[in-house]
Amino acid sequence: MSRDTPKSTGALIAQLVDGLEPVRPLRLSSGLGFALAGLGVTVATVALLFGIRPDVIAGHFDPVFLLATGLFLLLGLSSAVTVIVMSRPRVGSDHGGWVWAAAMAALLPAAAAIIGIGRGASAFSATAAEHGLDCLTMGSAFAILTFAVLVWWLRRGAPTSPERAGLLTGVAAGSFGIFAFSFHCVYSDIVHIGLWHSAVVVVSAAVGRIAVPQLIRW
């Protein structure tokens, strides 16, 4: 046989795979476990650095507090799961489950706007804005850990829509960040929560949409 004869298919495949090592598949349970671990660390950090609000420690939960934290937790979980699923794309995957959680969480700023307009200028006083900016700053800061965990997970996979993955990474991180800080924030006023706590999610989503695609591209 001439030296110019093409190699057999088997030999060609063997040459292509030579030196490759098996890669552990990305599992939804593992990704979600890392995200929940990040959330646990975030909540613990809030408790250690700032303390937990007295009514929660006493077991007296304000209804608005319960509703808001529940919605942020649900939005964070659904967004984080979607990001994890997007890291291992496959035909037929549904990435729209987070939309329903986002629609429910959107009731918070809607209610804040309606009630705030009814209260007038007192609902948007300088003092209220000062407390609100504190929550916006701290909630965004506590979103960093979840943000880092999800970016790391995305870099291990191959998301086909980096922009959407970035948006949802920010939504999940912001939701978890303000969920954790809510255990310290003593305000259960719907205007405060609907405006400033929701703003954490919006800001984090914008940062994720801009920054994450650059961080997960090889």
Secondary structure, 3 states (H helix, E strand, C coil): CCCCCCCCHHHHHHHHHCCCCCCCCCCHHHHHHHHHHHHHHHHHHHHHHCCCCHHHHCCCCCHHHHHHHHHHHHHHHHHHHHHHHHCCCCCCCCCCHHHHHHHHHCHHHHHHHHHHHHHHHHHHCHHHHHHHHHHHHHHHHCCHHHHHHHHHHHHHCCCCCHHHHHHHHHHHHHHHHHHHHHCCCCCCCHHHHHHHHHHHHHHHHHHHHHHHHHHHCC
